[in-house]
Amino acid sequence: MSREGTQSAAAAATPQELPDADRCQNSFQMPLHYPRFTRADYEAMPEWKLDSLLREYGLPTSGDLRYKREFAIGCFLWSN
């Protein structure tokens, strides 16, 4: 029997093919593009968009809107 025949479907699947429950939900993921928002963008960004952005990078989405904005600014903006 070949090695491929002994692998489980989950072991052979790519992360995109696995159900949400089988993915690692709390690990940093580097998307193809780094966000290019300004401080003003983050300060005006609606909560759903902040949640989506943080989730895309595998970052926590807990806390109130003020905390999420400060967290995103701290993660994605560098001081000059």
Secondary structure, 3 states (H helix, E strand, C coil): CCHHHHCCHHHHCCHHHCCHHHCCCCCCCCCCCCCCCCHHHHHHCCHHHHHHHHHHCCCCCCCCHHHHHHHHHHHHCCCC
